[in-house]
Amino acid sequence: MVKLNVLGISYSQTQSGAYALILTEEDGDRRIPIIVGGFEAQAIAIELEGLKPPRPLTHDLFLSFAKAFGVAIEEVVIYKLEEGVFYAQCLCDNGRERVTLDARTSDAIALALRFRCPIYTTEEIISKAGIVLDFDKEQSRSAAEKDSAPAEAVQSNTEFSSLESEELKRMLEEAVAREDYERASRIRDEIKRRE
């Protein structure tokens, strides 16, 4: 088995309204992009960013429910890739027995992040779906583009660029309270860019 880590989420370049969840092998250079829907991406991104919604989302409720009844997810395994669809299982333990549950891969990853459990796949799947990115070339190209770009293009051109940092932090709290996580993510990115 190959251990995977969640690298991040980005907008899908191939499917409108979808996101690409990027998994990376722990001891290697291969990445697995998995297309997920907006709600699934939101559930994963919230946990990755450490955002705390005012009310529990579905995966948070599942975590609370499982803890209340002494159930833990010990690991998530992406065990099959068929016609571009990844299949996953959650290995659960309640102290008396171990049970394997079928799950959508996006849900399994969202739960793995909340339960702090490892994610695995097979060598066959990572050989089929894995890609290797040459970061040296990408970084060189990105640096060259920045050097040749006008100064204004390098500056942030987001809707938040004219706001003060304190105002951004207040807006971030409001966006999380309203459960507008997409906006919260954009505001957080602007705050990070300034730091």
N, C-alpha and C positions, 0 to 999 in steps of 0.2 A: 504494500500500500504506500501511496505517496501522500505526505502531509501537505495540506494547503493552508494558505492564509488569505484573508480578504485584503486586497490591495486598495480597492475603492470602487466608486460608481461614477459613471459619466453618461451623458446623453448618448443614445445610440445613433451612430452615423447612418445606419441602414434602415431603421424602422422608426417612423414618426411616433412620438408619444411614448416610446420605450426607452429603457436605460440598459447600459451594459455593466453588469457586475463583473469585476475583474478579480479572479483568484490567481494566486501565484504559488508555485511549489516552494516549500520552505527551504530546500537545499538545492536550488537550481534556478535557471533563468526562464523557464517556460511559464506562460500565462494562459489562463483559460477565460475567455470572455463568454458570459452567459447573458442572454437577453432576458430582461425581467420587466414587468409592468410598473407603472408609476407608484401604485400603493405598496408593492413589494419593495421597490427601491427606497421608498420613504421609510419603511419599517427598518431596513438595513442601515440607511444613512443616519437615522436618529440615534441608533445604538453606536455606530462608528464615531459620531460626533459628540457623544455624551450628552445629548439634549434630553431633558426630562419634561415630557408633556404633562400638562396639568391633570389629565385623566389617563388611565392606562389604555394603551392600544392593544389590539388583539394578542400580539406576541407577548406583551408584558402581562396580560391577564393569564395567558397560558403558563408563564413562568410562575406567577403567584399561585395559581391553581396547583401546579405540579409540586411546588415547595410545600404547600399546605397539606398535601397528601403523601409526602415523602417520596416523590418520584424525581429522578434526575435523568437528564439526557447525558449519556457518557461520551458519545461520539456521533458524528454525522458522516455518512459515507455516500458519495456520489458513485453509484455502482454501474450505471448503464448510460450509454449515449446511443440513441436510435433516431434516425431521421432528423438530426439537429436538436432533439429534445433530451435534456439531462434528467436522469431519475435518481432520487435520493432516498435514503432511509435514516431514521433516527434510532439509535440503540439506547433504550431506556432501561432503568433499573429502579425497583422500588424497595430494595433490600431483601426481597424474598425470591424474586425472579427477574430475568432479563427478557425484554420484549423488543422486537424490531418493528417499527412502524413506518409505513410508506408515507412519503411527503413530497410535495413539490419542492424542487431544489431551492427556490427563493425562500420559502417558508423554513426549510431546514437550516439554511444559512442564518436567517434572522434569529432562529431559536439557538443555534450554536453560539452566536455572539452573546446572547443573553445568558445562556447557561455556562459560558466560558469553557466550552468543550472543543476538542480538536475536530477538524474537518479532513477527511481523507478521500482519495479517489484511487483508481487503479492505474497502473503504468500504461495499460492499453488505452484508456480514455485520454490520459494526458498526452500520449503519443499521437492520438488522432486529432484532438481538439486544441492541443497546446500550441502556442506561438511564442517565438523568441523575438524580443524587440532589441534592436541595437541602440542602446541609450547614448553611446558616444556620438554616433551619427546624428541622432535626434537633437542632442544638446548642442552640437556644433551648428546644425542647421538653425536651431532656435536662436542661438547667440548671433549668428550672421544676420538673421532677419531683424533682430532687435537693433543691431548696429546700423543697418541700412534704413531702418524705419525713422520717420520724423519723430521728434521728441514727443509731440502730442499723442502719437499712436502708442507709445510705450506707457504713458500715463494711464491710470484707470479711467475708463469712460463709462462706468456704471452709473445707474440712477442715484447712487449714494455718494458719489465722489465729492459733492459740495457740502456734505454734512460733517459736523464735528463728531469725534469719537464717542463722546458721552451720549449724543443723540442716537448714534448707531446702536450702542449697547441697550438703550431704552427701547428702541425699535425691535431689536432682537428679542428681548423679553416679551414684548407685546405679540410678536409673530408666533412665538412658541405658545403663549397663552391662548391665542386664537387657533392654534394647531395648523398654522400656515407654514409648514416646514420647508417648503420650497423657497419661500421668501426668506425665512430664517437662515437657510443655507447660503443664499446670496449675500445677505448682510454679514454673516460670519466670515465669508470669503473676503469681503471688503475690509473687515476689521483685521483679519490675518495679513492681508496685503500691506496694510499700514504698519504693522508690527515688523 
